[in-house]
């Protein structure tokens, strides 16, 4: 039995889920950007709660962009503040999803 693992860029996932106009609005308005980031974090939490394993790639998904639930408890407060250019960093970030149960043998 094997596990299905898939690696994605955040931008490609968001472009699949949302119309381009929604992403452009988020890029243009800091309030919408922040609200959209929170929605993204909540969606990842839902997958996590359903048993999916989410691996954030250290090179592209820095700790400061990760959801609070994915941070170690001893993470310093200054690492929880989003940088000014977080939207572009988030879109370029990559992560790997692993489903909760092995696939049945064919």
RAMO-V892335 format. One record per pair of residues at least 24 apart in sequence whose C-alpha atoms are under 7 Angstrom apart, sorted by the first residue. I is the first residue (numbers start at 1). J is the second residue. D is the distance in Angstrom with one decimal. If there is no record, write none. Layout:
# RAMO-V892335
I&J&D ; I&J&D
This chain:
# RAMO-V892335
1&102&6.1 ; 1&103&6.2 ; 1&104&6.3 ; 1&105&5.7 ; 2&102&5.8 ; 2&103&6.1 ; 3&98&6.9 ; 3&102&5.0 ; 3&103&6.1 ; 4&98&6.1 ; 4&99&6.6 ; 5&96&6.7 ; 5&97&5.7 ; 5&98&4.7 ; 6&96&5.4 ; 6&97&5.4 ; 6&98&6.8 ; 7&94&6.8 ; 7&95&5.6 ; 7&96&4.1 ; 7&97&6.4 ; 8&94&5.4 ; 8&95&5.7 ; 8&96&6.4 ; 9&91&7.0 ; 9&92&6.2 ; 9&93&5.7 ; 9&94&4.3 ; 9&95&6.6 ; 10&90&6.7 ; 10&91&5.1 ; 10&92&6.4 ; 10&93&5.7 ; 10&94&6.0 ; 11&91&4.4 ; 11&92&6.4 ; 41&67&5.4 ; 51&100&4.8 ; 52&97&6.7 ; 52&98&5.7 ; 52&99&4.8 ; 52&100&4.8 ; 53&97&5.8 ; 53&98&5.0 ; 53&99&6.5 ; 53&100&6.9 ; 54&95&6.8 ; 54&96&5.7 ; 54&97&4.9 ; 54&98&6.5 ; 55&95&5.5 ; 55&96&5.0 ; 55&97&6.5 ; 56&94&6.7 ; 56&95&4.6 ; 56&96&6.7 ; 57&94&5.9 ; 57&95&5.5 ; 60&92&6.8 ; 60&93&4.6 ; 60&94&6.0 ; 61&93&4.8 ; 61&94&6.3 ; 65&90&6.8
